[in-house]
Amino acid sequence: MRFFVVCPGGLEVSLAQELASIAQRPDCKALGAWVIDPTPTSPTGGVGLAAPLSAAMALNLHSRIASRVLLQMADAQYRQEEDLYKLASGLAWEEWFSSKQTLRVDVTAHRSPLKSLNFATLKIKDAIVDRLRDVTGDRPSIDTAFPDVRVQAHLTATHVTIYLDTSGEALFKRGWRDEKGDAPLKENLAAGILAITGWKPSQTLFDPMCGSGTFLVEAAQIALAIPPGAIRSGMYGDDAKPSRLAYRPLVTSAHGFGFQRLKPFNEASEQKRWVALKEAAQAEMIEKRKQFPDSGSLGISGSDINERLVAMFKGNWQRAQLPGLPVTRQVDALASKPPADAKDGVMLLNPPYGERLVIKGGRGQDRTAGDAERDSYEDVEEPEDRFAYNLETGRQSAKRSSRESLKKLQSEEEQDPKFVEFLRQFGQHLKDTFGGWNVFVLTADMALPGQLRIKESKRTPLFNGPLECRLFKFEMHQKRDATADLK
Ligand SMILES: C[S@@+](CC[C@H](N)C(=O)[O-])C[C@H]1O[C@@H](n2cnc3c(N)ncnc32)[C@H](O)[C@@H]1O
């Protein structure tokens, strides 16, 4: 089978590495051979692979960086809407789901000659519905909020590719976050950034502006070998309890993954494989818990100036079923100290940068259409979660929109000497207090190194939804011991 694994723009290399390591797991090797496409050199918004059908289960359970896992159903040339209808109605949908299940269709396009994507969506939807009605005598109904089955199509100038989505809810929704901090990061972007930093669970990790703690919860799950899909796959038995402040419905094991609602995955042989995958993951979790029995043993900690966010971080940590309470306190980053006096470690943060300004940008030639109006829940999903195959122009338009907003943002920052002064002081604090540390900062502010007055040793372009960012790496030199000269 052909799969396309979608990820946030800029994480393709990290995703390809992650897919390769998932493929190397003994339980995944047992499923059959995987051939991962060469790592894309341009931003494709994902990585393709050929693998047995069961690989979809392993990918949904284990990929921390993926947004979705799409199973390719057809790829063909087209010229007009009628060609889409013919192609979609020729596919044996009845072998994948029943007319009792609800459906949602989404179409994205890059340079498609078709005038209306909504009409193209309608054609594909009609084709699927008509096919099922002809075969079963019944029509599936449409549900845009929580459909049982999602079909995605992507149109280029000449080709249409039709996919069945095996993820259901986007994979960044792990099921532990129901509280929104100040611009929290998507969980899969945070996991991808952790991969770029090269952080290992044996190293100290500290986030002095941790907000709701996305980096830290993801890191703790990596250290404890907790699969990102642990909650959704029901590995814990109990789902996380939503808090009073829940801003979006928690994704639970009842939502699970899209593949669980597709017929071929419900056959006894696949069910057996699914159970084996979960058991193997469970065994690893038990082993790692022995190594890290409590939060103190993890070496992962964070702080934030905002008490409310510190409380949110605690709630997220608990809902993620991590041990005890996280090591955290409410403190100004300008007063933060290396945890446990660590002489080195990885600091990772995304300071406030006003990204809410930026989300409003247009998407140039890229177009997206789906079933009816998107409800507000879907509105918070960003383009790569809907379908990022067409990131090339997405990138251009995102660049445009983020550039405009950035100008606005930078001019606002220029008007806000307090923020500029804060960054100068923070840079000095890093030099004074965190010698020996590697500091990684995710920001949309390209001028950040100048404002911190520290030269970066590396910059990695990344997309936080439509917002173009950089992950800056600063290698803080050990301060020379002034008394050493006197000895
Ligand atoms: C963009 S948010 C970080 C989001 C976080 N990564 C998350 O996953 O939720 C920036 C955070 O910086 C915190 N912050 C702002 N000024 C601060 C300061 N002087 N010291 C510590 N934290 C600060 C804010 O309270 C906010 O939580």
The ligand as an SDF file (V2000), in Angstrom:
LIG
                    3D

 27 29  0  0  0  0  0  0  0  0999 V2000
    4.2880   31.4140   23.3760 C   0  0  0  0  0  0  0  0  0  0  0  0
    3.9860   31.0430   25.0270 S   0  0  0  0  0  0  0  0  0  0  0  0
    4.7720   29.4930   25.2700 C   0  0  0  0  0  0  0  0  0  0  0  0
    3.8490   28.3690   24.9810 C   0  0  0  0  0  0  0  0  0  0  0  0
    4.3400   27.0590   25.4950 C   0  0  0  0  0  0  0  0  0  0  0  0
    5.4630   26.5490   24.7290 N   0  0  0  0  0  0  0  0  0  0  0  0
    3.2090   26.0620   25.5320 C   0  0  0  0  0  0  0  0  0  0  0  0
    3.3980   24.9510   25.0790 O   0  0  0  0  0  0  0  0  0  0  0  0
    2.1250   26.3670   26.0150 O   0  0  0  0  0  0  0  0  0  0  0  0
    5.0390   32.1280   25.8910 C   0  0  0  0  0  0  0  0  0  0  0  0
    5.0400   31.9540   27.3910 C   0  0  0  0  0  0  0  0  0  0  0  0
    5.9920   32.8370   27.9400 O   0  0  0  0  0  0  0  0  0  0  0  0
    5.5190   33.2220   29.2220 C   0  0  0  0  0  0  0  0  0  0  0  0
    6.2470   34.4350   29.6290 N   0  0  0  0  0  0  0  0  0  0  0  0
    6.1520   35.6890   29.1410 C   0  0  0  0  0  0  0  0  0  0  0  0
    7.0200   36.5080   29.7640 N   0  0  0  0  0  0  0  0  0  0  0  0
    7.6930   35.7500   30.6690 C   0  0  0  0  0  0  0  0  0  0  0  0
    8.7220   36.0100   31.6110 C   0  0  0  0  0  0  0  0  0  0  0  0
    9.2300   37.2250   31.7740 N   0  0  0  0  0  0  0  0  0  0  0  0
    9.1840   34.9840   32.3570 N   0  0  0  0  0  0  0  0  0  0  0  0
    8.6690   33.7380   32.2350 C   0  0  0  0  0  0  0  0  0  0  0  0
    7.6790   33.4460   31.3680 N   0  0  0  0  0  0  0  0  0  0  0  0
    7.2030   34.4190   30.5820 C   0  0  0  0  0  0  0  0  0  0  0  0
    4.0400   33.4170   29.0030 C   0  0  0  0  0  0  0  0  0  0  0  0
    3.3430   33.3680   30.2340 O   0  0  0  0  0  0  0  0  0  0  0  0
    3.7220   32.2770   28.0590 C   0  0  0  0  0  0  0  0  0  0  0  0
    3.2970   31.1460   28.7680 O   0  0  0  0  0  0  0  0  0  0  0  0
  1  2  1  0
  2  3  1  0
  2 10  1  0
  3  4  1  0
  4  5  1  0
  5  6  1  0
  5  7  1  0
  7  8  2  0
  7  9  1  0
 10 11  1  0
 11 12  1  0
 11 26  1  0
 12 13  1  0
 13 14  1  0
 13 24  1  0
 14 15  1  0
 14 23  1  0
 15 16  2  0
 16 17  1  0
 17 18  1  0
 17 23  2  0
 18 19  1  0
 18 20  2  0
 20 21  1  0
 21 22  2  0
 22 23  1  0
 24 25  1  0
 24 26  1  0
 26 27  1  0
M  CHG  2   2   1   9  -1
M  END
$$$$
